[in-house]
Amino acid sequence: MSKNSSQKVVLTKDILSDNHHWLDRDYKKGEELFVYNGATHKCISVNGIACTERIGEEPFFEIPKAALKYIES
């Protein structure tokens, strides 16, 4: 596993790009993402978590904390 991606998370609700202007697409409930641990240059708010779609790959993007559940490995 890359040092820049760690835990797997799952979306607990839909996150729509219409409501989150920084997202390139909609993310649907049940999709799995990875927490991003690399440098975010303070562009992630206190209400969000930096995530990626694939381990070790960028770009990262912010997903609201309230929409994520950590998956145990």
PQR file with spaces between the fields and no chain letter, atoms N, CA, C, O and H, PARSE charges and radii, in Angstrom:
ATOM       1  N    MET     1       0.842   -1.184    0.000 -0.4000 1.5000
ATOM       2  CA   MET     1       0.000    0.000    0.000 -0.0000 2.0000
ATOM       3  C    MET     1       0.883    1.242    0.000  0.5500 1.7000
ATOM       4  O    MET     1       1.892    1.296    0.703 -0.5500 1.4000
ATOM       5  N    SER     2       0.506    2.213   -0.774 -0.4000 1.5000
ATOM       6  CA   SER     2       1.260    3.457   -0.865 -0.0000 2.0000
ATOM       7  C    SER     2       1.215    4.223    0.447  0.5500 1.7000
ATOM       8  O    SER     2       0.249    4.132    1.205 -0.5500 1.4000
ATOM       9  H    SER     2      -0.313    2.169   -1.345  0.4000 1.0000
ATOM      10  N    LYS     3       2.262    4.971    0.699 -0.4000 1.5000
ATOM      11  CA   LYS     3       2.264    5.815    1.896 -0.0000 2.0000
ATOM      12  C    LYS     3       1.259    6.950    1.781  0.5500 1.7000
ATOM      13  O    LYS     3       0.916    7.569    2.788 -0.5500 1.4000
ATOM      14  H    LYS     3       3.047    5.045    0.083  0.4000 1.0000
ATOM      15  N    ASN     4       0.778    7.239    0.571 -0.4000 1.5000
ATOM      16  CA   ASN     4      -0.157    8.338    0.379 -0.0000 2.0000
ATOM      17  C    ASN     4      -1.620    7.919    0.429  0.5500 1.7000
ATOM      18  O    ASN     4      -2.495    8.784    0.393 -0.5500 1.4000
ATOM      19  H    ASN     4       1.057    6.736   -0.247  0.4000 1.0000
ATOM      20  N    SER     5      -1.911    6.658    0.508 -0.4000 1.5000
ATOM      21  CA   SER     5      -3.283    6.186    0.628 -0.0000 2.0000
ATOM      22  C    SER     5      -3.308    5.126    1.701  0.5500 1.7000
ATOM      23  O    SER     5      -2.380    4.326    1.815 -0.5500 1.4000
ATOM      24  H    SER     5      -1.200    5.955    0.537  0.4000 1.0000
ATOM      25  N    SER     6      -4.368    5.114    2.490 -0.4000 1.5000
ATOM      26  CA   SER     6      -4.385    4.141    3.563 -0.0000 2.0000
ATOM      27  C    SER     6      -5.729    3.461    3.646  0.5500 1.7000
ATOM      28  O    SER     6      -6.049    2.605    2.820 -0.5500 1.4000
ATOM      29  H    SER     6      -5.122    5.764    2.397  0.4000 1.0000
ATOM      30  N    GLN     7      -6.507    3.827    4.620 -0.4000 1.5000
ATOM      31  CA   GLN     7      -7.731    3.119    4.913 -0.0000 2.0000
ATOM      32  C    GLN     7      -8.774    3.246    3.822  0.5500 1.7000
ATOM      33  O    GLN     7      -8.896    4.267    3.146 -0.5500 1.4000
ATOM      34  H    GLN     7      -6.247    4.522    5.291  0.4000 1.0000
ATOM      35  N    LYS     8      -9.522    2.162    3.682 -0.4000 1.5000
ATOM      36  CA   LYS     8     -10.638    2.163    2.750 -0.0000 2.0000
ATOM      37  C    LYS     8     -11.868    2.702    3.475  0.5500 1.7000
ATOM      38  O    LYS     8     -12.097    2.408    4.648 -0.5500 1.4000
ATOM      39  H    LYS     8      -9.423    1.332    4.232  0.4000 1.0000
ATOM      40  N    VAL     9     -12.647    3.493    2.752 -0.4000 1.5000
ATOM      41  CA   VAL     9     -13.893    4.035    3.268 -0.0000 2.0000
ATOM      42  C    VAL     9     -15.000    3.754    2.266  0.5500 1.7000
ATOM      43  O    VAL     9     -14.739    3.535    1.083 -0.5500 1.4000
ATOM      44  H    VAL     9     -12.461    3.732    1.800  0.4000 1.0000
ATOM      45  N    VAL    10     -16.237    3.761    2.746 -0.4000 1.5000
ATOM      46  CA   VAL    10     -17.398    3.565    1.882 -0.0000 2.0000
ATOM      47  C    VAL    10     -18.347    4.742    2.078  0.5500 1.7000
ATOM      48  O    VAL    10     -18.510    5.250    3.187 -0.5500 1.4000
ATOM      49  H    VAL    10     -16.449    3.939    3.707  0.4000 1.0000
ATOM      50  N    LEU    11     -18.960    5.158    0.996 -0.4000 1.5000
ATOM      51  CA   LEU    11     -19.921    6.259    1.076 -0.0000 2.0000
ATOM      52  C    LEU    11     -21.236    5.764    1.666  0.5500 1.7000
ATOM      53  O    LEU    11     -21.761    4.727    1.260 -0.5500 1.4000
ATOM      54  H    LEU    11     -18.828    4.745    0.095  0.4000 1.0000
ATOM      55  N    THR    12     -21.755    6.511    2.620 -0.4000 1.5000
ATOM      56  CA   THR    12     -23.016    6.148    3.264 -0.0000 2.0000
ATOM      57  C    THR    12     -24.204    6.884    2.649  0.5500 1.7000
ATOM      58  O    THR    12     -25.355    6.632    3.005 -0.5500 1.4000
ATOM      59  H    THR    12     -21.329    7.353    2.950  0.4000 1.0000
ATOM      60  N    LYS    13     -23.915    7.786    1.732 -0.4000 1.5000
ATOM      61  CA   LYS    13     -24.967    8.487    0.992 -0.0000 2.0000
ATOM      62  C    LYS    13     -24.387    9.032   -0.300  0.5500 1.7000
ATOM      63  O    LYS    13     -23.168    9.111   -0.453 -0.5500 1.4000
ATOM      64  H    LYS    13     -22.980    7.991    1.443  0.4000 1.0000
ATOM      65  N    ASP    14     -25.244    9.405   -1.219 -0.4000 1.5000
ATOM      66  CA   ASP    14     -24.800    9.990   -2.483 -0.0000 2.0000
ATOM      67  C    ASP    14     -24.182   11.363   -2.231  0.5500 1.7000
ATOM      68  O    ASP    14     -24.679   12.139   -1.414 -0.5500 1.4000
ATOM      69  H    ASP    14     -26.235    9.341   -1.095  0.4000 1.0000
ATOM      70  N    ILE    15     -23.103   11.650   -2.936 -0.4000 1.5000
ATOM      71  CA   ILE    15     -22.463   12.970   -2.914 -0.0000 2.0000
ATOM      72  C    ILE    15     -22.509   13.483   -4.354  0.5500 1.7000
ATOM      73  O    ILE    15     -21.835   12.947   -5.234 -0.5500 1.4000
ATOM      74  H    ILE    15     -22.699   11.019   -3.599  0.4000 1.0000
ATOM      75  N    LEU    16     -23.296   14.508   -4.581 -0.4000 1.5000
ATOM      76  CA   LEU    16     -23.531   15.005   -5.936 -0.0000 2.0000
ATOM      77  C    LEU    16     -22.651   16.207   -6.253  0.5500 1.7000
ATOM      78  O    LEU    16     -22.477   17.107   -5.431 -0.5500 1.4000
ATOM      79  H    LEU    16     -23.844   14.943   -3.866  0.4000 1.0000
ATOM      80  N    SER    17     -22.106   16.200   -7.452 -0.4000 1.5000
ATOM      81  CA   SER    17     -21.234   17.300   -7.873 -0.0000 2.0000
ATOM      82  C    SER    17     -21.999   18.624   -7.966  0.5500 1.7000
ATOM      83  O    SER    17     -21.390   19.690   -7.872 -0.5500 1.4000
ATOM      84  H    SER    17     -22.248   15.469   -8.120  0.4000 1.0000
ATOM      85  N    ASP    18     -23.304   18.577   -8.145 -0.4000 1.5000
ATOM      86  CA   ASP    18     -24.109   19.810   -8.152 -0.0000 2.0000
ATOM      87  C    ASP    18     -24.031   20.525   -6.801  0.5500 1.7000
ATOM      88  O    ASP    18     -24.089   21.753   -6.737 -0.5500 1.4000
ATOM      89  H    ASP    18     -23.800   17.712   -8.222  0.4000 1.0000
ATOM      90  N    ASN    19     -23.902   19.751   -5.730 -0.4000 1.5000
ATOM      91  CA   ASN    19     -23.843   20.312   -4.382 -0.0000 2.0000
ATOM      92  C    ASN    19     -22.422   20.505   -3.871  0.5500 1.7000
ATOM      93  O    ASN    19     -22.209   21.183   -2.866 -0.5500 1.4000
ATOM      94  H    ASN    19     -23.855   18.754   -5.782  0.4000 1.0000
ATOM      95  N    HIS    20     -21.458   19.918   -4.553 -0.4000 1.5000
ATOM      96  CA   HIS    20     -20.045   19.987   -4.155 -0.0000 2.0000
ATOM      97  C    HIS    20     -19.238   20.341   -5.410  0.5500 1.7000
ATOM      98  O    HIS    20     -18.741   19.463   -6.114 -0.5500 1.4000
ATOM      99  H    HIS    20     -21.632   19.367   -5.370  0.4000 1.0000
ATOM     100  N    HIS    21     -19.125   21.619   -5.665 -0.4000 1.5000
ATOM     101  CA   HIS    21     -18.594   22.146   -6.936 -0.0000 2.0000
ATOM     102  C    HIS    21     -17.192   21.665   -7.281  0.5500 1.7000
ATOM     103  O    HIS    21     -16.814   21.696   -8.452 -0.5500 1.4000
ATOM     104  H    HIS    21     -19.529   22.333   -5.093  0.4000 1.0000
ATOM     105  N    TRP    22     -16.418   21.227   -6.315 -0.4000 1.5000
ATOM     106  CA   TRP    22     -15.046   20.796   -6.567 -0.0000 2.0000
ATOM     107  C    TRP    22     -14.958   19.365   -7.121  0.5500 1.7000
ATOM     108  O    TRP    22     -13.886   18.937   -7.548 -0.5500 1.4000
ATOM     109  H    TRP    22     -16.724   21.201   -5.364  0.4000 1.0000
ATOM     110  N    LEU    23     -16.051   18.640   -7.117 -0.4000 1.5000
ATOM     111  CA   LEU    23     -16.030   17.262   -7.611 -0.0000 2.0000
ATOM     112  C    LEU    23     -16.291   17.214   -9.113  0.5500 1.7000
ATOM     113  O    LEU    23     -17.111   17.965   -9.640 -0.5500 1.4000
ATOM     114  H    LEU    23     -16.922   18.988   -6.770  0.4000 1.0000
ATOM     115  N    ASP    24     -15.585   16.323   -9.784 -0.4000 1.5000
ATOM     116  CA   ASP    24     -15.742   16.161  -11.230 -0.0000 2.0000
ATOM     117  C    ASP    24     -16.921   15.275  -11.599  0.5500 1.7000
ATOM     118  O    ASP    24     -17.395   15.306  -12.735 -0.5500 1.4000
ATOM     119  H    ASP    24     -14.919   15.712   -9.355  0.4000 1.0000
ATOM     120  N    ARG    25     -17.393   14.487  -10.641 -0.4000 1.5000
ATOM     121  CA   ARG    25     -18.499   13.572  -10.914 -0.0000 2.0000
ATOM     122  C    ARG    25     -19.284   13.315   -9.636  0.5500 1.7000
ATOM     123  O    ARG    25     -18.862   13.703   -8.546 -0.5500 1.4000
ATOM     124  H    ARG    25     -17.008   14.461   -9.719  0.4000 1.0000
ATOM     125  N    ASP    26     -20.421   12.661   -9.779 -0.4000 1.5000
ATOM     126  CA   ASP    26     -21.210   12.241   -8.634 -0.0000 2.0000
ATOM     127  C    ASP    26     -20.607   10.970   -8.044  0.5500 1.7000
ATOM     128  O    ASP    26     -20.092   10.123   -8.773 -0.5500 1.4000
ATOM     129  H    ASP    26     -20.763   12.345  -10.664  0.4000 1.0000
ATOM     130  N    TYR    27     -20.674   10.844   -6.735 -0.4000 1.5000
ATOM     131  CA   TYR    27     -20.235    9.639   -6.032 -0.0000 2.0000
ATOM     132  C    TYR    27     -21.466    9.036   -5.366  0.5500 1.7000
ATOM     133  O    TYR    27     -22.192    9.728   -4.653 -0.5500 1.4000
ATOM     134  H    TYR    27     -21.092   11.532   -6.143  0.4000 1.0000
ATOM     135  N    LYS    28     -21.698    7.764   -5.594 -0.4000 1.5000
ATOM     136  CA   LYS    28     -22.914    7.100   -5.143 -0.0000 2.0000
ATOM     137  C    LYS    28     -22.712    6.315   -3.857  0.5500 1.7000
ATOM     138  O    LYS    28     -21.633    5.783   -3.594 -0.5500 1.4000
ATOM     139  H    LYS    28     -21.108    7.201   -6.173  0.4000 1.0000
ATOM     140  N    LYS    29     -23.770    6.253   -3.065 -0.4000 1.5000
ATOM     141  CA   LYS    29     -23.771    5.465   -1.837 -0.0000 2.0000
ATOM     142  C    LYS    29     -23.261    4.057   -2.139  0.5500 1.7000
ATOM     143  O    LYS    29     -23.674    3.429   -3.114 -0.5500 1.4000
ATOM     144  H    LYS    29     -24.647    6.685   -3.278  0.4000 1.0000
ATOM     145  N    GLY    30     -22.354    3.572   -1.282 -0.4000 1.5000
ATOM     146  CA   GLY    30     -21.793    2.235   -1.457 -0.0000 2.0000
ATOM     147  C    GLY    30     -20.459    2.210   -2.184  0.5500 1.7000
ATOM     148  O    GLY    30     -19.760    1.197   -2.148 -0.5500 1.4000
ATOM     149  H    GLY    30     -22.019    4.082   -0.489  0.4000 1.0000
ATOM     150  N    GLU    31     -20.088    3.315   -2.850 -0.4000 1.5000
ATOM     151  CA   GLU    31     -18.783    3.352   -3.521 -0.0000 2.0000
ATOM     152  C    GLU    31     -17.673    3.324   -2.476  0.5500 1.7000
ATOM     153  O    GLU    31     -17.797    3.911   -1.401 -0.5500 1.4000
ATOM     154  H    GLU    31     -20.656    4.137   -2.879  0.4000 1.0000
ATOM     155  N    GLU    32     -16.594    2.634   -2.812 -0.4000 1.5000
ATOM     156  CA   GLU    32     -15.438    2.563   -1.923 -0.0000 2.0000
ATOM     157  C    GLU    32     -14.342    3.485   -2.421  0.5500 1.7000
ATOM     158  O    GLU    32     -14.044    3.540   -3.614 -0.5500 1.4000
ATOM     159  H    GLU    32     -16.494    2.158   -3.685  0.4000 1.0000
ATOM     160  N    LEU    33     -13.744    4.216   -1.474 -0.4000 1.5000
ATOM     161  CA   LEU    33     -12.648    5.138   -1.752 -0.0000 2.0000
ATOM     162  C    LEU    33     -11.532    4.859   -0.770  0.5500 1.7000
ATOM     163  O    LEU    33     -11.671    4.009    0.110 -0.5500 1.4000
ATOM     164  H    LEU    33     -13.986    4.172   -0.505  0.4000 1.0000
ATOM     165  N    PHE    34     -10.421    5.571   -0.914 -0.4000 1.5000
ATOM     166  CA   PHE    34      -9.285    5.440   -0.012 -0.0000 2.0000
ATOM     167  C    PHE    34      -8.942    6.793    0.586  0.5500 1.7000
ATOM     168  O    PHE    34      -8.948    7.808   -0.111 -0.5500 1.4000
ATOM     169  H    PHE    34     -10.308    6.261   -1.628  0.4000 1.0000
ATOM     170  N    VAL    35      -8.643    6.804    1.873 -0.4000 1.5000
ATOM     171  CA   VAL    35      -8.218    8.039    2.537 -0.0000 2.0000
ATOM     172  C    VAL    35      -6.841    8.410    1.999  0.5500 1.7000
ATOM     173  O    VAL    35      -5.946    7.568    1.919 -0.5500 1.4000
ATOM     174  H    VAL    35      -8.638    5.980    2.439  0.4000 1.0000
ATOM     175  N    TYR    36      -6.683    9.680    1.633 -0.4000 1.5000
ATOM     176  CA   TYR    36      -5.409   10.189    1.105 -0.0000 2.0000
ATOM     177  C    TYR    36      -4.619   10.815    2.251  0.5500 1.7000
ATOM     178  O    TYR    36      -5.133   11.668    2.973 -0.5500 1.4000
ATOM     179  H    TYR    36      -7.411   10.363    1.698  0.4000 1.0000
ATOM     180  N    ASN    37      -3.368   10.388    2.412 -0.4000 1.5000
ATOM     181  CA   ASN    37      -2.531   10.888    3.505 -0.0000 2.0000
ATOM     182  C    ASN    37      -1.382   11.778    3.041  0.5500 1.7000
ATOM     183  O    ASN    37      -0.539   12.164    3.851 -0.5500 1.4000
ATOM     184  H    ASN    37      -2.951    9.694    1.825  0.4000 1.0000
ATOM     185  N    GLY    38      -1.336   12.105    1.765 -0.4000 1.5000
ATOM     186  CA   GLY    38      -0.282   12.976    1.256 -0.0000 2.0000
ATOM     187  C    GLY    38      -0.574   14.437    1.555  0.5500 1.7000
ATOM     188  O    GLY    38      -1.550   14.763    2.232 -0.5500 1.4000
ATOM     189  H    GLY    38      -2.021   11.791    1.107  0.4000 1.0000
ATOM     190  N    ALA    39       0.271   15.299    1.051 -0.4000 1.5000
ATOM     191  CA   ALA    39       0.120   16.743    1.258 -0.0000 2.0000
ATOM     192  C    ALA    39      -1.127   17.248    0.544  0.5500 1.7000
ATOM     193  O    ALA    39      -1.321   17.003   -0.646 -0.5500 1.4000
ATOM     194  H    ALA    39       1.064   15.034    0.502  0.4000 1.0000
ATOM     195  N    THR    40      -1.965   17.956    1.288 -0.4000 1.5000
ATOM     196  CA   THR    40      -3.182   18.533    0.703 -0.0000 2.0000
ATOM     197  C    THR    40      -3.107   20.057    0.628  0.5500 1.7000
ATOM     198  O    THR    40      -4.026   20.705    0.126 -0.5500 1.4000
ATOM     199  H    THR    40      -1.807   18.156    2.255  0.4000 1.0000
ATOM     200  N    HIS    41      -2.017   20.622    1.126 -0.4000 1.5000
ATOM     201  CA   HIS    41      -1.785   22.066    1.068 -0.0000 2.0000
ATOM     202  C    HIS    41      -2.951   22.857    1.667  0.5500 1.7000
ATOM     203  O    HIS    41      -3.300   23.936    1.188 -0.5500 1.4000
ATOM     204  H    HIS    41      -1.271   20.096    1.534  0.4000 1.0000
ATOM     205  N    LYS    42      -3.543   22.297    2.723 -0.4000 1.5000
ATOM     206  CA   LYS    42      -4.623   22.932    3.483 -0.0000 2.0000
ATOM     207  C    LYS    42      -5.861   23.235    2.644  0.5500 1.7000
ATOM     208  O    LYS    42      -6.582   24.189    2.936 -0.5500 1.4000
ATOM     209  H    LYS    42      -3.259   21.421    3.112  0.4000 1.0000
ATOM     210  N    CYS    43      -6.117   22.438    1.605 -0.4000 1.5000
ATOM     211  CA   CYS    43      -7.308   22.685    0.784 -0.0000 2.0000
ATOM     212  C    CYS    43      -8.486   21.793    1.185  0.5500 1.7000
ATOM     213  O    CYS    43      -9.535   21.836    0.543 -0.5500 1.4000
ATOM     214  H    CYS    43      -5.531   21.663    1.368  0.4000 1.0000
ATOM     215  N    ILE    44      -8.326   20.991    2.230 -0.4000 1.5000
ATOM     216  CA   ILE    44      -9.420   20.162    2.732 -0.0000 2.0000
ATOM     217  C    ILE    44      -9.988   20.835    3.981  0.5500 1.7000
ATOM     218  O    ILE    44      -9.243   21.176    4.900 -0.5500 1.4000
ATOM     219  H    ILE    44      -7.473   20.955    2.751  0.4000 1.0000
ATOM     220  N    SER    45     -11.304   21.024    4.013 -0.4000 1.5000
ATOM     221  CA   SER    45     -11.932   21.716    5.146 -0.0000 2.0000
ATOM     222  C    SER    45     -11.988   20.814    6.375  0.5500 1.7000
ATOM     223  O    SER    45     -11.709   19.617    6.295 -0.5500 1.4000
ATOM     224  H    SER    45     -11.909   20.747    3.267  0.4000 1.0000
ATOM     225  N    VAL    46     -12.348   21.398    7.499 -0.4000 1.5000
ATOM     226  CA   VAL    46     -12.470   20.633    8.743 -0.0000 2.0000
ATOM     227  C    VAL    46     -13.647   19.654    8.690  0.5500 1.7000
ATOM     228  O    VAL    46     -13.722   18.728    9.498 -0.5500 1.4000
ATOM     229  H    VAL    46     -12.575   22.369    7.564  0.4000 1.0000
ATOM     230  N    ASN    47     -14.555   19.857    7.749 -0.4000 1.5000
ATOM     231  CA   ASN    47     -15.720   18.979    7.605 -0.0000 2.0000
ATOM     232  C    ASN    47     -15.517   17.853    6.603  0.5500 1.7000
ATOM     233  O    ASN    47     -16.426   17.057    6.366 -0.5500 1.4000
ATOM     234  H    ASN    47     -14.494   20.609    7.093  0.4000 1.0000
ATOM     235  N    GLY    48     -14.316   17.785    6.009 -0.4000 1.5000
ATOM     236  CA   GLY    48     -14.079   16.797    4.968 -0.0000 2.0000
ATOM     237  C    GLY    48     -12.852   15.947    5.201  0.5500 1.7000
ATOM     238  O    GLY    48     -12.058   16.193    6.109 -0.5500 1.4000
ATOM     239  H    GLY    48     -13.578   18.431    6.201  0.4000 1.0000
ATOM     240  N    ILE    49     -12.717   14.941    4.360 -0.4000 1.5000
ATOM     241  CA   ILE    49     -11.561   14.046    4.366 -0.0000 2.0000
ATOM     242  C    ILE    49     -11.051   13.950    2.934  0.5500 1.7000
ATOM     243  O    ILE    49     -11.837   13.835    1.994 -0.5500 1.4000
ATOM     244  H    ILE    49     -13.361   14.741    3.623  0.4000 1.0000
ATOM     245  N    ALA    50      -9.743   13.996    2.774 -0.4000 1.5000
ATOM     246  CA   ALA    50      -9.136   13.842    1.455 -0.0000 2.0000
ATOM     247  C    ALA    50      -9.209   12.370    1.059  0.5500 1.7000
ATOM     248  O    ALA    50      -8.795   11.493    1.817 -0.5500 1.4000
ATOM     249  H    ALA    50      -9.104   14.089    3.538  0.4000 1.0000
ATOM     250  N    CYS    51      -9.734   12.112   -0.127 -0.4000 1.5000
ATOM     251  CA   CYS    51      -9.906   10.741   -0.608 -0.0000 2.0000
ATOM     252  C    CYS    51      -9.360   10.603   -2.026  0.5500 1.7000
ATOM     253  O    CYS    51      -9.186   11.587   -2.744 -0.5500 1.4000
ATOM     254  H    CYS    51     -10.070   12.825   -0.742  0.4000 1.0000
ATOM     255  N    THR    52      -9.094    9.356   -2.406 -0.4000 1.5000
ATOM     256  CA   THR    52      -8.709    9.017   -3.774 -0.0000 2.0000
ATOM     257  C    THR    52      -9.547    7.823   -4.217  0.5500 1.7000
ATOM     258  O    THR    52     -10.128    7.119   -3.391 -0.5500 1.4000
ATOM     259  H    THR    52      -9.235    8.556   -1.822  0.4000 1.0000
ATOM     260  N    GLU    53      -9.602    7.601   -5.531 -0.4000 1.5000
ATOM     261  CA   GLU    53     -10.367    6.470   -6.043 -0.0000 2.0000
ATOM     262  C    GLU    53      -9.557    5.180   -6.048  0.5500 1.7000
ATOM     263  O    GLU    53     -10.130    4.094   -5.959 -0.5500 1.4000
ATOM     264  H    GLU    53      -9.130    8.172   -6.202  0.4000 1.0000
ATOM     265  N    ARG    54      -8.238    5.283   -6.150 -0.4000 1.5000
ATOM     266  CA   ARG    54      -7.376    4.104   -6.203 -0.0000 2.0000
ATOM     267  C    ARG    54      -6.160    4.310   -5.307  0.5500 1.7000
ATOM     268  O    ARG    54      -5.626    5.413   -5.198 -0.5500 1.4000
ATOM     269  H    ARG    54      -7.773    6.166   -6.223  0.4000 1.0000
ATOM     270  N    ILE    55      -5.741    3.238   -4.679 -0.4000 1.5000
ATOM     271  CA   ILE    55      -4.573    3.296   -3.793 -0.0000 2.0000
ATOM     272  C    ILE    55      -3.371    3.841   -4.560  0.5500 1.7000
ATOM     273  O    ILE    55      -3.057    3.388   -5.661 -0.5500 1.4000
ATOM     274  H    ILE    55      -6.175    2.342   -4.768  0.4000 1.0000
ATOM     275  N    GLY    56      -2.709    4.821   -3.952 -0.4000 1.5000
ATOM     276  CA   GLY    56      -1.460    5.336   -4.501 -0.0000 2.0000
ATOM     277  C    GLY    56      -1.606    6.245   -5.701  0.5500 1.7000
ATOM     278  O    GLY    56      -0.606    6.603   -6.322 -0.5500 1.4000
ATOM     279  H    GLY    56      -2.964    5.188   -3.057  0.4000 1.0000
ATOM     280  N    GLU    57      -2.827    6.631   -6.045 -0.4000 1.5000
ATOM     281  CA   GLU    57      -3.013    7.492   -7.208 -0.0000 2.0000
ATOM     282  C    GLU    57      -3.649    8.813   -6.801  0.5500 1.7000
ATOM     283  O    GLU    57      -4.484    8.863   -5.898 -0.5500 1.4000
ATOM     284  H    GLU    57      -3.640    6.341   -5.540  0.4000 1.0000
ATOM     285  N    GLU    58      -3.252    9.854   -7.464 -0.4000 1.5000
ATOM     286  CA   GLU    58      -3.874   11.157   -7.312 -0.0000 2.0000
ATOM     287  C    GLU    58      -4.744   11.372   -8.540  0.5500 1.7000
ATOM     288  O    GLU    58      -4.578   10.627   -9.506 -0.5500 1.4000
ATOM     289  H    GLU    58      -2.573    9.813   -8.198  0.4000 1.0000
ATOM     290  N    PRO    59      -5.626   12.301   -8.573 -0.5600 1.5000
ATOM     291  CA   PRO    59      -5.771   13.388   -7.621  0.2800 2.0000
ATOM     292  C    PRO    59      -6.565   12.963   -6.386  0.5500 1.7000
ATOM     293  O    PRO    59      -7.257   11.945   -6.383 -0.5500 1.4000
ATOM     294  N    PHE    60      -6.442   13.772   -5.347 -0.4000 1.5000
ATOM     295  CA   PHE    60      -7.284   13.593   -4.172 -0.0000 2.0000
ATOM     296  C    PHE    60      -8.413   14.619   -4.262  0.5500 1.7000
ATOM     297  O    PHE    60      -8.322   15.592   -5.011 -0.5500 1.4000
ATOM     298  H    PHE    60      -5.880   14.600   -5.349  0.4000 1.0000
ATOM     299  N    PHE    61      -9.452   14.395   -3.506 -0.4000 1.5000
ATOM     300  CA   PHE    61     -10.598   15.293   -3.488 -0.0000 2.0000
ATOM     301  C    PHE    61     -11.245   15.193   -2.116  0.5500 1.7000
ATOM     302  O    PHE    61     -11.054   14.213   -1.396 -0.5500 1.4000
ATOM     303  H    PHE    61      -9.526   13.605   -2.898  0.4000 1.0000
ATOM     304  N    GLU    62     -12.007   16.209   -1.767 -0.4000 1.5000
ATOM     305  CA   GLU    62     -12.662   16.236   -0.462 -0.0000 2.0000
ATOM     306  C    GLU    62     -14.037   15.582   -0.522  0.5500 1.7000
ATOM     307  O    GLU    62     -14.845   15.861   -1.409 -0.5500 1.4000
ATOM     308  H    GLU    62     -12.163   17.004   -2.352  0.4000 1.0000
ATOM     309  N    ILE    63     -14.278   14.700    0.455 -0.4000 1.5000
ATOM     310  CA   ILE    63     -15.598   14.108    0.661 -0.0000 2.0000
ATOM     311  C    ILE    63     -16.015   14.468    2.086  0.5500 1.7000
ATOM     312  O    ILE    63     -15.202   14.375    3.005 -0.5500 1.4000
ATOM     313  H    ILE    63     -13.622   14.474    1.175  0.4000 1.0000
ATOM     314  N    PRO    64     -17.269   14.876    2.283 -0.5600 1.5000
ATOM     315  CA   PRO    64     -17.711   15.220    3.642  0.2800 2.0000
ATOM     316  C    PRO    64     -17.558   14.039    4.613  0.5500 1.7000
ATOM     317  O    PRO    64     -17.906   12.903    4.289 -0.5500 1.4000
ATOM     318  N    LYS    65     -17.032   14.331    5.802 -0.4000 1.5000
ATOM     319  CA   LYS    65     -16.844   13.291    6.830 -0.0000 2.0000
ATOM     320  C    LYS    65     -18.142   12.556    7.131  0.5500 1.7000
ATOM     321  O    LYS    65     -18.142   11.342    7.335 -0.5500 1.4000
ATOM     322  H    LYS    65     -16.748   15.253    6.065  0.4000 1.0000
ATOM     323  N    ALA    66     -19.249   13.293    7.160 -0.4000 1.5000
ATOM     324  CA   ALA    66     -20.546   12.716    7.510 -0.0000 2.0000
ATOM     325  C    ALA    66     -21.032   11.688    6.502  0.5500 1.7000
ATOM     326  O    ALA    66     -21.975   10.949    6.783 -0.5500 1.4000
ATOM     327  H    ALA    66     -19.250   14.279    6.994  0.4000 1.0000
ATOM     328  N    ALA    67     -20.403   11.627    5.325 -0.4000 1.5000
ATOM     329  CA   ALA    67     -20.832   10.697    4.281 -0.0000 2.0000
ATOM     330  C    ALA    67     -19.929    9.471    4.177  0.5500 1.7000
ATOM     331  O    ALA    67     -20.080    8.671    3.253 -0.5500 1.4000
ATOM     332  H    ALA    67     -19.637   12.228    5.096  0.4000 1.0000
ATOM     333  N    LEU    68     -18.996    9.313    5.109 -0.4000 1.5000
ATOM     334  CA   LEU    68     -18.030    8.221    5.023 -0.0000 2.0000
ATOM     335  C    LEU    68     -18.093    7.294    6.222  0.5500 1.7000
ATOM     336  O    LEU    68     -18.356    7.721    7.346 -0.5500 1.4000
ATOM     337  H    LEU    68     -18.873    9.962    5.860  0.4000 1.0000
ATOM     338  N    LYS    69     -17.850    6.030    5.966 -0.4000 1.5000
ATOM     339  CA   LYS    69     -17.716    5.025    7.023 -0.0000 2.0000
ATOM     340  C    LYS    69     -16.421    4.273    6.737  0.5500 1.7000
ATOM     341  O    LYS    69     -16.187    3.833    5.612 -0.5500 1.4000
ATOM     342  H    LYS    69     -17.636    5.683    5.052  0.4000 1.0000
ATOM     343  N    TYR    70     -15.575    4.126    7.769 -0.4000 1.5000
ATOM     344  CA   TYR    70     -14.330    3.395    7.606 -0.0000 2.0000
ATOM     345  C    TYR    70     -14.613    1.897    7.527  0.5500 1.7000
ATOM     346  O    TYR    70     -15.441    1.372    8.272 -0.5500 1.4000
ATOM     347  H    TYR    70     -15.765    4.484    8.683  0.4000 1.0000
ATOM     348  N    ILE    71     -13.921    1.221    6.623 -0.4000 1.5000
ATOM     349  CA   ILE    71     -14.040   -0.219    6.460 -0.0000 2.0000
ATOM     350  C    ILE    71     -12.864   -0.856    7.160  0.5500 1.7000
ATOM     351  O    ILE    71     -11.715   -0.484    6.924 -0.5500 1.4000
ATOM     352  H    ILE    71     -13.248    1.648    6.018  0.4000 1.0000
ATOM     353  N    GLU    72     -13.145   -1.807    8.011 -0.4000 1.5000
ATOM     354  CA   GLU    72     -12.057   -2.500    8.723 -0.0000 2.0000
ATOM     355  C    GLU    72     -11.362   -3.461    7.770  0.5500 1.7000
ATOM     356  O    GLU    72     -12.004   -4.130    6.960 -0.5500 1.4000
ATOM     357  H    GLU    72     -14.079   -2.109    8.202  0.4000 1.0000
ATOM     358  N    SER    73     -10.039   -3.516    7.881 -0.4000 1.5000
ATOM     359  CA   SER    73      -9.265   -4.407    7.009 -0.0000 2.0000
ATOM     360  C    SER    73      -9.196   -5.790    7.571  0.5500 1.7000
ATOM     361  O    SER    73      -8.584   -6.672    6.968 -0.5500 1.4000
ATOM     362  H    SER    73      -9.518   -2.972    8.539  0.4000 1.0000
